[in-house]
């Protein structure tokens, strides 16, 4: 197994893997012990937390995945670490050392037999660190390089864009800055890098109502969210911004009208005047 690696090639005596345990994907930090196995566990944990915090990852979930506790508690959710009563452990403005200590205290509290009264168990058990938006490359970066973890970065991969947007929907989002001049990326076809924060904010702001015709979304998606599409008033191909000043949430019918309607130009002009945020700042 590889070792956690800090900056400039410094390796810690602590090993990890990346994979899925009981249906949850993430970075698995191997336990400290027995004897002298993985003595840099605490340093490795703080390094990973520091990398995630520095890259603005908003939260993590931590699960104990040691063999004996997995047998005692087969449901992985029963092995989730709770901080302030929540499994979503906030990383916002957290100190990596203090957060590692807080997680360790909770790890030590979970024992194979909770009825046995003791001062506390091993705080350095085998754990899995999870965030639903992080892929294998992101965990590799957190553990062994200084590469930026581009969790909310613009992407030309439509599937990835929609996957990230789906995770962001329903959250409270500040109006993002977006990109005034979206970059192009050479994939199978030439595509623009799209900002998932912009798309998610526009959809959340619409709250299931088409911003063009003011009618409810025509149906719900499989995940229960109202189906609307995001349209750029000034197309990206014509120099339009990928910002909330140039994007609106519309039903499929209005979206087709904006692209192909005989009145598409006047319709777009009407919306630009009616929707106050469009190209008027925010």
Rosetta silent file (secondary structure, phi, psi, omega in degrees, C-alpha in Angstrom):
SEQUENCE: XXXXXXXXXXXXXXXXXXXXXXXXXXXXXXXXXXXXXXXXXXXXXXXXXXXXXXXXXXXXXXXXXXXXXXXXXXXXXXXXXXXXXXXXXXXXXXXXXXXXXXXXXXXXXXXXXXXXXXXXXXXXXXXXXXXXXXXXXXXXXXXXXXXXXXXXXXXXXXXXXXXXXXXXXXXXXXXXXXXXXXXXXXXXXXXXXXXXXXXXXXXXXXXXXXXXXXXXXXXXXXXXXXXXXXXXXXXXXXXXXXXXXXXXXXXXXXXXXXXXXXXXXXXXXXXXXXXXXXXXXX
SCORE:     score description
SCORE:     0.000 S_00000001
   1 L     0.000  144.573 -179.667    0.000    0.000    0.000 S_00000001
   2 E   -71.704  159.319  176.641    1.235    3.543   -0.737 S_00000001
   3 E   -97.248  149.809  170.731    2.306    5.961    1.979 S_00000001
   4 E   -62.565  133.453 -175.758    0.801    9.368    2.622 S_00000001
   5 E  -122.815  125.433  178.424    3.176   11.857    1.013 S_00000001
   6 L   -88.493 -168.288 -177.372    3.601   15.462    2.079 S_00000001
   7 H   -65.238  154.092  176.893    5.184   18.266    0.085 S_00000001
   8 H    58.301   30.797  173.462    8.573   17.867   -1.606 S_00000001
   9 H    79.690    6.079 -179.816    8.356   14.087   -1.557 S_00000001
  10 L   -71.342  118.593 -179.411    8.363   13.670    2.226 S_00000001
  11 E   -96.581  137.607  174.967    6.718   10.330    2.975 S_00000001
  12 E   -94.753  150.112  178.349    4.934    9.620    6.239 S_00000001
  13 E   -82.386   68.521 -178.581    5.038    6.194    7.834 S_00000001
  14 E  -156.205  127.658 -174.282    1.310    5.765    7.306 S_00000001
  15 E  -106.278  160.299 -178.372   -0.394    3.827    4.523 S_00000001
  16 E  -149.191  165.098  168.599   -3.690    4.256    2.704 S_00000001
  17 E  -137.231  166.666  175.282   -5.849    2.859   -0.061 S_00000001
  18 E  -123.759  125.169 -177.818   -8.640    4.345   -2.171 S_00000001
  19 E   179.987 -165.513 -175.742  -11.744    2.277   -2.689 S_00000001
  20 E  -115.653  131.590  175.230  -15.255    1.347   -1.663 S_00000001
  21 E  -125.711  122.719  178.553  -16.303   -0.209    1.637 S_00000001
  22 L    51.227   40.335  175.771  -19.934   -1.220    2.164 S_00000001
  23 L    83.824    2.873 -179.242  -21.024    0.959   -0.746 S_00000001
  24 E  -114.625  128.353 -176.523  -19.140    4.102    0.358 S_00000001
  25 E  -100.147  141.123  175.834  -16.196    5.387   -1.714 S_00000001
  26 E   171.457 -162.774  178.583  -13.266    7.316   -0.345 S_00000001
  27 E   -94.318  128.665 -178.469   -9.780    7.284    1.123 S_00000001
  28 E  -105.287  114.948  178.166   -9.071    4.516    3.637 S_00000001
  29 E   -94.509  119.430 -176.589   -6.444    5.388    6.245 S_00000001
  30 L   -70.241  151.555 -172.390   -4.943    2.240    7.739 S_00000001
  31 L   -71.308  160.635  173.391   -4.857    1.929   11.531 S_00000001
  32 L   -89.320  118.631  179.811   -1.916    2.619   13.848 S_00000001
  33 L   102.982  168.225    4.070   -0.756   -0.679   15.307 S_00000001
  34 L   -71.594  160.788 -179.334   -0.286   -3.292   16.342 S_00000001
  35 L    55.945 -120.521 -171.219    3.194   -2.345   17.571 S_00000001
  36 L  -102.675   22.428 -179.956    4.958    0.014   15.157 S_00000001
  37 L   -78.603  127.816  177.948    2.665   -0.213   12.135 S_00000001
  38 L    54.855   52.848 -178.224    1.713    3.207   10.696 S_00000001
  39 L   -66.588  -17.597  179.988    3.130    5.329   13.561 S_00000001
  40 L   -92.799   23.408 -178.780    2.530    8.562   11.562 S_00000001
  41 H   -51.449  -49.619 -176.210   -1.257    7.989   11.521 S_00000001
  42 H   -63.700  -43.198  178.209   -1.989   11.277   13.335 S_00000001
  43 H   -63.656  -39.787 -179.807    0.321   13.304   11.071 S_00000001
  44 H   -64.848  -42.903  179.474   -1.207   11.659    8.003 S_00000001
  45 H   -61.718  -44.454 -179.958   -4.747   12.426    9.155 S_00000001
  46 H   -66.422  -35.665  177.635   -3.878   16.080    9.775 S_00000001
  47 H   -63.583  -45.505  179.942   -2.188   16.323    6.360 S_00000001
  48 H   -63.108  -45.558  178.420   -5.278   14.993    4.589 S_00000001
  49 H   -59.707  -42.655  179.568   -7.570   17.320    6.550 S_00000001
  50 H   -62.170  -42.054  179.078   -5.297   20.259    5.771 S_00000001
  51 H   -63.558  -42.282 -179.847   -5.329   19.457    2.037 S_00000001
  52 H   -67.594  -41.414  179.010   -9.115   19.210    1.978 S_00000001
  53 H   -64.312  -44.938 -178.861   -9.548   22.434    3.959 S_00000001
  54 H   -63.494  -25.111 -179.367   -7.069   24.320    1.750 S_00000001
  55 L   -99.430   16.105  173.538   -9.021   23.198   -1.329 S_00000001
  56 L    60.878   29.978  170.745  -12.369   24.407    0.057 S_00000001
  57 L   -69.632  124.546 -169.405  -13.934   20.956    0.371 S_00000001
  58 L   -73.141  -33.140 -177.442  -16.988   21.850    2.490 S_00000001
  59 E  -159.876  165.332  172.824  -17.393   18.676    4.552 S_00000001
  60 E  -135.722  160.900  167.047  -16.420   15.047    4.954 S_00000001
  61 E  -113.647  140.100  179.159  -17.982   11.891    6.333 S_00000001
  62 E  -122.993  129.760  179.624  -15.795    9.566    8.388 S_00000001
  63 E  -124.711  139.270  172.346  -16.582    5.884    8.921 S_00000001
  64 E   -80.966  128.883 -177.207  -14.761    3.301   11.009 S_00000001
  65 L  -126.892   27.066  176.257  -13.977    0.311    8.792 S_00000001
  66 L   -69.796  153.373 -172.575  -11.881   -1.871   11.097 S_00000001
  67 H   -59.613  -49.402 -174.468  -12.593   -5.598   10.874 S_00000001
  68 H   -67.034  -40.193  179.632  -13.929   -6.163   14.395 S_00000001
  69 H   -72.072  -29.653  175.488  -16.205   -3.121   14.444 S_00000001
  70 H   -64.448  -38.505  175.899  -17.533   -4.014   10.990 S_00000001
  71 H   -66.824  -40.993 -178.142  -18.564   -7.387   12.407 S_00000001
  72 H   -71.446  -33.778 -178.152  -20.134   -5.757   15.473 S_00000001
  73 L  -130.126   83.974 -175.093  -21.939   -3.070   13.419 S_00000001
  74 L   -60.376  -31.929  179.194  -22.646   -4.419    9.884 S_00000001
  75 L   -79.951  118.269 -175.188  -24.462   -1.246    8.793 S_00000001
  76 H   -61.053  -27.439  179.132  -21.772    1.296    7.902 S_00000001
  77 H   -66.052  -23.863  175.891  -24.022    4.182    8.969 S_00000001
  78 H   -76.354   -9.007  178.006  -23.795    2.831   12.519 S_00000001
  79 H  -110.117   15.293  177.810  -20.036    3.355   12.237 S_00000001
  80 E   -76.709  140.110  176.544  -20.302    6.976   11.080 S_00000001
  81 L   -85.865  129.576  179.670  -18.490    9.548   13.184 S_00000001
  82 L  -107.594  129.503  172.397  -20.743   12.357   14.398 S_00000001
  83 E  -117.140  122.805 -174.343  -19.392   15.803   15.230 S_00000001
  84 L    56.413   35.571  175.457  -21.946   18.067   16.902 S_00000001
  85 L    79.922    3.979 -176.198  -24.530   15.378   16.195 S_00000001
  86 E  -122.143  140.531  174.870  -24.019   15.390   12.422 S_00000001
  87 L   -75.965  -17.829  176.146  -22.286   12.884   10.101 S_00000001
  88 L   -85.197  100.340 -174.157  -21.422   15.792    7.758 S_00000001
  89 E   -86.707  109.980 -175.951  -18.248   17.054    9.409 S_00000001
  90 E   -66.928  138.558  175.680  -17.757   20.685    8.405 S_00000001
  91 L  -106.212   -0.244 -174.752  -14.290   21.733    7.233 S_00000001
  92 L   -65.013  116.456  176.931  -15.137   25.428    7.016 S_00000001
  93 L    55.657   34.377  179.800  -12.456   27.457    8.830 S_00000001
  94 L   -94.103  149.021  173.321  -11.402   24.416   10.858 S_00000001
  95 L   -88.365  123.554 -175.126   -7.962   23.807   12.363 S_00000001
  96 H   -57.008  -38.257 -179.192   -6.683   20.421   11.102 S_00000001
  97 H   -65.930  -49.312 -178.593   -5.104   19.512   14.444 S_00000001
  98 H   -64.814  -38.397  179.633   -8.184   20.307   16.517 S_00000001
  99 H   -67.413  -39.718  177.172  -10.468   18.581   14.020 S_00000001
 100 H   -61.416  -40.793  178.179   -8.278   15.470   14.019 S_00000001
 101 H   -64.103  -41.922 -179.234   -8.473   15.358   17.822 S_00000001
 102 H   -64.423  -42.618  178.006  -12.270   15.749   17.749 S_00000001
 103 H   -65.325  -42.415  179.804  -12.642   12.946   15.208 S_00000001
 104 H   -59.613  -39.772  178.725  -10.224   10.768   17.195 S_00000001
 105 H   -61.369  -42.500 -179.705  -12.249   11.178   20.377 S_00000001
 106 H   -70.639  -35.661  176.176  -15.375    9.968   18.593 S_00000001
 107 H   -61.149  -42.747 -179.738  -13.470    7.100   16.945 S_00000001
 108 H   -66.433  -24.774 -177.657  -12.276    5.987   20.372 S_00000001
 109 H   -76.008  -23.332 -178.647  -15.810    6.015   21.751 S_00000001
 110 L   -84.417  115.879 -176.101  -17.111    3.374   19.324 S_00000001
 111 L  -122.385  159.732 -179.729  -16.413   -0.036   20.839 S_00000001
 112 L   -61.080  -36.178  178.612  -17.336   -3.572   19.900 S_00000001
 113 L  -125.188   93.728 -176.527  -19.404   -3.857   23.082 S_00000001
 114 L   -60.724  -20.064 -178.057  -20.845   -0.455   24.052 S_00000001
 115 L   -72.673  -19.896 -179.380  -22.151   -1.934   27.326 S_00000001
 116 L   -77.962  122.529 -178.751  -18.609   -2.359   28.642 S_00000001
 117 L   -82.564  120.259  177.979  -17.645    0.682   30.685 S_00000001
 118 L  -147.866  168.654 -177.297  -14.125    1.862   29.862 S_00000001
 119 L   -74.081  -14.516 -179.418  -12.185    5.104   29.575 S_00000001
 120 L   141.070  151.138 -177.032  -12.122    4.907   25.799 S_00000001
 121 L   -98.701 -164.156 -179.495  -10.860    2.786   22.975 S_00000001
 122 L   -65.478  124.375  179.232   -8.309    3.105   20.203 S_00000001
 123 L   -89.993    1.778 -173.861   -8.476    6.540   18.560 S_00000001
 124 L  -121.821   41.777 -179.811   -6.365    5.429   15.601 S_00000001
 125 L   -73.061  167.411  174.858   -8.622    2.813   14.024 S_00000001
 126 L   -68.708  124.361 -176.116   -8.876    2.091   10.293 S_00000001
 127 E  -129.315  158.101  173.398  -11.193    4.766    8.862 S_00000001
 128 E  -116.913  127.670  178.424  -12.728    5.743    5.537 S_00000001
 129 E  -104.673  126.856 -171.711  -12.951    9.450    4.644 S_00000001
 130 E  -130.034  142.198  164.565  -15.724   10.267    2.175 S_00000001
 131 L  -143.141  130.475 -172.855  -17.092   13.223    0.255 S_00000001
 132 L   -63.190  -16.799 -177.278  -19.699   12.595   -2.474 S_00000001
 133 L   -97.074   -7.410 -175.996  -18.034   15.012   -4.906 S_00000001
 134 L   -93.116  131.137  177.853  -14.486   13.659   -4.719 S_00000001
 135 L   -98.745  178.501 -176.777  -13.262   11.153   -7.290 S_00000001
 136 H   -57.262  -42.869 -179.050  -10.241    8.850   -7.148 S_00000001
 137 H   -61.418  -34.305  179.460   -7.924   11.477   -8.651 S_00000001
 138 H   -68.247  -41.517  178.362   -8.948   13.960   -5.951 S_00000001
 139 H   -67.836  -37.787  175.807   -8.145   11.518   -3.147 S_00000001
 140 H   -60.627  -40.886  178.519   -4.813   10.699   -4.779 S_00000001
 141 H   -64.186  -43.383 -179.691   -4.057   14.400   -4.848 S_00000001
 142 H   -62.931  -32.691 -173.167   -5.001   14.823   -1.190 S_00000001
 143 H   -93.544  -24.414 -168.287   -2.772   11.913   -0.178 S_00000001
 144 H  -145.840   15.264  177.901    0.248   12.187   -2.415 S_00000001
 145 L  -156.184  178.861  177.596    0.620   15.442   -4.312 S_00000001
 146 L  -109.068   12.590 -179.670    0.119   19.186   -4.202 S_00000001
 147 L   -64.109  140.447  178.311   -2.271   19.285   -7.173 S_00000001
 148 L   -64.002  135.805  175.418   -5.338   21.439   -6.632 S_00000001
 149 L   -86.397  107.088 -171.713   -8.499   19.468   -5.928 S_00000001
 150 L   -90.008   68.920 -172.112  -10.852   20.951   -8.509 S_00000001
 151 L   -70.015  -37.989 -179.513  -14.080   20.035   -6.768 S_00000001
 152 L  -119.533   24.602 -176.916  -16.239   22.821   -8.231 S_00000001
 153 L   -72.994  149.894  175.438  -14.080   23.771  -11.193 S_00000001
 154 L   -56.797  147.314 -178.292  -15.669   24.434  -14.602 S_00000001
 155 E  -143.809  148.376  174.293  -15.810   21.378  -16.840 S_00000001
 156 L   -94.096   -3.263  179.214  -16.634   20.548  -20.443 S_00000001
 157 L   -82.826  104.187 -173.780  -17.723   17.049  -19.397 S_00000001
 158 H   -61.540  -39.464  178.807  -21.522   17.324  -19.435 S_00000001
 159 H   -63.107  -44.286  178.090  -22.013   14.141  -17.397 S_00000001
 160 H   -64.546  -42.488  178.754  -19.605   15.379  -14.722 S_00000001
 161 H   -56.615  -49.135 -178.161  -21.223   18.826  -14.788 S_00000001
 162 H   -66.342  -35.077  178.945  -24.688   17.347  -14.237 S_00000001
 163 H   -65.590  -44.253  179.229  -23.387   15.003  -11.513 S_00000001
 164 H   -67.353  -42.197  179.393  -21.797   17.880   -9.574 S_00000001
 165 H   -60.481  -40.958  179.766  -24.840   20.115  -10.103 S_00000001
 166 H   -60.951  -35.566  178.201  -27.121   17.371   -8.746 S_00000001
 167 H   -71.071  -30.837 -177.229  -25.013   17.270   -5.563 S_00000001
 168 H   -82.996  -24.007 -178.686  -25.200   21.061   -5.233 S_00000001
 169 L   -60.688  139.815  178.662  -28.954   21.333   -5.778 S_00000001
 170 L    89.266  -12.524  176.130  -30.868   21.922   -2.584 S_00000001
 171 L   -87.657  158.003  174.859  -27.883   23.464   -0.792 S_00000001
 172 L   -80.638  113.793 -176.866  -27.743   27.091    0.212 S_00000001
 173 L  -116.245  136.045  169.539  -25.402   28.652   -2.357 S_00000001
 174 L   -72.544  151.796  178.176  -24.014   32.157   -2.545 S_00000001
 175 L   -62.813  111.851 -174.373  -24.388   33.749   -5.976 S_00000001
 176 L   -75.524  157.336 -179.190  -21.139   32.569   -7.645 S_00000001
 177 L   -69.580  -33.146 -178.262  -18.858   34.821   -9.681 S_00000001
 178 L    70.602 -160.837 -176.236  -18.869   32.464  -12.656 S_00000001
 179 E  -131.599  119.065 -178.308  -16.574   33.003  -15.658 S_00000001
 180 L   -68.724  -37.132  179.365  -16.690   36.100  -17.850 S_00000001
 181 L  -127.023   85.270 -178.138  -14.719   34.421  -20.652 S_00000001
 182 L   -58.448  135.937  178.068  -15.271   30.627  -20.456 S_00000001
 183 L   -76.153  155.012  174.663  -12.303   28.617  -21.732 S_00000001
 184 E   -99.241  150.826  179.256  -12.672   26.102  -24.501 S_00000001
 185 E  -130.692  133.645  179.877  -11.583   22.504  -24.179 S_00000001
 186 E   -86.604  102.147  175.638  -10.745   20.150  -27.020 S_00000001
 187 L  -112.652 -140.775  175.549  -12.662   16.946  -26.359 S_00000001
 188 L   -62.423  -39.564  172.128  -14.479   14.875  -29.008 S_00000001
 189 L  -127.685  165.468  179.123  -15.980   18.197  -30.080 S_00000001
 190 E   -73.118  126.258 -176.480  -15.066   21.721  -29.051 S_00000001
 191 E  -135.819  157.466  177.789  -16.867   22.533  -25.801 S_00000001
 192 E   -94.929  144.236  175.153  -16.916   25.314  -23.221 S_00000001
 193 L   -73.638  122.083 -177.504  -15.955   24.712  -19.585 S_00000001
 194 E  -103.956  140.080 -178.562  -19.156   25.128  -17.567 S_00000001
 195 L   -89.134  115.326 -178.791  -19.258   26.204  -13.920 S_00000001
 196 H   -64.545  -28.882  178.831  -21.411   23.797  -11.844 S_00000001
 197 H   -65.680  -39.999  178.905  -21.939   26.436   -9.154 S_00000001
 198 H   -63.555  -48.529 -178.530  -23.523   28.789  -11.682 S_00000001
 199 H   -62.234  -43.960 -179.211  -25.846   26.108  -13.044 S_00000001
 200 H   -65.017  -40.659 -179.403  -26.833   24.913   -9.571 S_00000001
 201 H   -64.394  -44.426 -178.914  -27.498   28.467   -8.321 S_00000001
 202 H   -61.294  -43.833  179.840  -29.683   29.340  -11.311 S_00000001
 203 H   -67.632  -42.240  177.789  -31.752   26.160  -10.873 S_00000001
 204 H   -62.956  -41.431 -178.122  -32.047   26.639   -7.115 S_00000001
 205 H   -63.886  -34.643  179.844  -33.041   30.288   -7.585 S_00000001
 206 H   -70.770  -26.420  176.245  -35.820   29.336  -10.013 S_00000001
 207 L    54.589   40.307  174.941  -37.287   26.982   -7.389 S_00000001
 208 L    82.992    6.535 -179.361  -38.994   24.803   -9.987 S_00000001
 209 E  -115.709  127.967  178.131  -40.615   27.667  -11.937 S_00000001
 210 L   -60.966  127.924 -178.505  -39.663   28.472  -15.527 S_00000001
 211 L   -76.376   -9.552  179.036  -38.213   31.993  -15.594 S_00000001
 212 L   -92.419  -52.426 -175.457  -39.596   32.547  -19.101 S_00000001
 213 L  -105.199   -3.440  177.710  -43.245   31.453  -18.896 S_00000001
 214 L    64.576   19.269  177.608  -43.597   31.373  -15.075 S_00000001
 215 L   -97.642  153.305  177.536  -45.084   27.861  -15.208 S_00000001
 216 E   -62.033  154.940  176.001  -43.983   24.968  -12.971 S_00000001
 217 L   -53.088  142.657 -173.001  -41.418   22.541  -14.337 S_00000001
 218 L   -67.611  -22.392  179.146  -43.192   20.022  -16.605 S_00000001
 219 L  -163.066  169.867  175.788  -42.075   16.997  -14.570 S_00000001
 220 E   -98.462  143.927  175.051  -39.810   15.804  -11.785 S_00000001
 221 L   -71.119  171.668 -179.705  -36.486   14.117  -12.421 S_00000001
 222 L   -61.197  -27.158  179.362  -35.775   10.626  -11.116 S_00000001
 223 L   -88.480    6.840  176.260  -34.110   12.197   -8.047 S_00000001
 224 L    91.269   -6.583 -179.845  -37.256   14.201   -7.236 S_00000001
 225 L   -83.204  147.281  178.231  -35.954   17.587   -8.394 S_00000001
 226 E   -66.124  140.067 -177.888  -38.020   19.692  -10.823 S_00000001
 227 L   -89.411  111.890  170.249  -36.752   19.447  -14.396 S_00000001
 228 L  -133.331  160.388  179.506  -35.651   22.767  -15.856 S_00000001
 229 E  -115.866  153.187 -179.442  -32.840   23.572  -18.285 S_00000001
 230 E  -102.300  125.555 -178.368  -30.284   26.371  -18.093 S_00000001
 231 E  -116.620  136.228  173.761  -30.055   28.731  -21.082 S_00000001
 232 E   -90.980  120.911 -175.830  -27.379   31.378  -21.695 S_00000001
 233 L   -59.663  -47.566  170.097  -29.064   34.536  -22.944 S_00000001
 234 L  -100.768  114.932 -175.533  -25.943   35.459  -24.914 S_00000001
 235 L   -54.868  145.078  177.675  -24.562   32.138  -26.191 S_00000001
 236 H   -58.966  -34.559 -179.292  -21.110   31.158  -24.951 S_00000001
 237 H   -67.840  -14.130  178.607  -20.113   30.680  -28.596 S_00000001
 238 H  -108.906   18.642  177.627  -20.851   34.386  -29.141 S_00000001
 239 L    91.879    9.670  179.549  -18.782   35.567  -26.187 S_00000001
 240 L   -69.213  152.064  179.942  -21.468   35.241  -23.524 S_00000001
 241 L   -79.203  150.863  167.720  -20.502   34.854  -19.880 S_00000001
 242 E   -98.512   72.367 -178.924  -21.013   31.687  -17.860 S_00000001
 243 L  -136.355  168.570  178.331  -22.425   33.671  -14.941 S_00000001
 244 L   -70.735  -13.487  176.247  -25.783   34.075  -13.250 S_00000001
 245 L   -76.062  -13.377 -174.905  -26.082   37.425  -15.079 S_00000001
 246 L  -128.211   14.713 -176.063  -26.339   35.551  -18.364 S_00000001
 247 E  -133.254  140.402  178.104  -28.125   32.334  -17.395 S_00000001
 248 E  -139.527  155.183 -179.793  -31.748   31.520  -16.665 S_00000001
 249 E   -96.615  125.131 -175.631  -33.715   28.395  -15.824 S_00000001
 250 E  -135.740  157.365  175.174  -36.384   27.530  -18.380 S_00000001
 251 L   -73.957  161.551 -178.293  -38.717   24.680  -19.240 S_00000001
 252 H   -56.857  -36.552 -178.429  -37.839   22.579  -22.322 S_00000001
 253 H   -64.879  -47.450  178.893  -40.538   24.295  -24.407 S_00000001
 254 H   -67.272  -32.856  178.877  -39.253   27.802  -23.705 S_00000001
 255 H   -63.531  -45.327  177.545  -35.690   26.597  -24.190 S_00000001
 256 H   -63.169  -38.846  179.080  -36.496   25.333  -27.692 S_00000001
 257 H   -61.735  -39.832  179.875  -38.323   28.615  -28.425 S_00000001
 258 H   -66.206  -27.963  179.426  -35.213   30.580  -27.396 S_00000001
 259 H   -91.130  -40.206 -167.789  -33.118   28.544  -29.805 S_00000001
 260 H  -123.715   -4.889 -177.179  -35.439   27.869  -32.721 S_00000001
 261 L   -67.879  150.243  177.992  -38.543   30.061  -32.402 S_00000001
 262 L   -62.644  -25.121 -179.296  -39.393   32.543  -35.119 S_00000001
 263 L  -107.501   24.830 -171.741  -39.473   35.162  -32.349 S_00000001
 264 H   -60.611  -37.175 -179.148  -36.399   33.915  -30.469 S_00000001
 265 H   -66.556  -47.131 -179.663  -34.542   37.262  -30.635 S_00000001
 266 H   -69.002  -34.447  177.555  -37.464   39.343  -29.361 S_00000001
 267 H   -63.048  -44.863  178.876  -38.294   36.671  -26.764 S_00000001
 268 H   -64.460  -40.054  179.461  -34.714   36.771  -25.465 S_00000001
 269 H   -63.897  -40.454  178.149  -34.758   40.562  -25.424 S_00000001
 270 H   -61.556  -44.258 -179.649  -38.005   40.562  -23.447 S_00000001
 271 H   -65.908  -38.353  178.686  -36.538   38.172  -20.854 S_00000001
 272 H   -61.638  -32.379  178.331  -33.376   40.259  -20.575 S_00000001
 273 H   -81.533  -35.738 -174.401  -35.498   43.277  -19.663 S_00000001
 274 H   -78.171  -38.416 -176.961  -37.924   41.426  -17.378 S_00000001
 275 L   -90.762  108.880 -165.273  -35.454   39.374  -15.313 S_00000001
 276 L   -64.047  -27.844 -176.012  -33.579   42.013  -13.366 S_00000001
 277 L   -78.408  -17.683 -172.325  -30.349   40.113  -12.700 S_00000001
 278 L   -68.844  113.406  179.948  -29.632   39.361  -16.376 S_00000001
 279 L    55.090   28.278  175.361  -26.575   41.374  -17.422 S_00000001
 280 L  -124.920   19.207 -174.467  -27.316   43.893  -14.715 S_00000001
 281 L    75.681 -175.133 -179.175  -24.984   42.457  -12.062 S_00000001
 282 L  -153.048    0.000    0.000  -26.366   40.743   -8.980 S_00000001
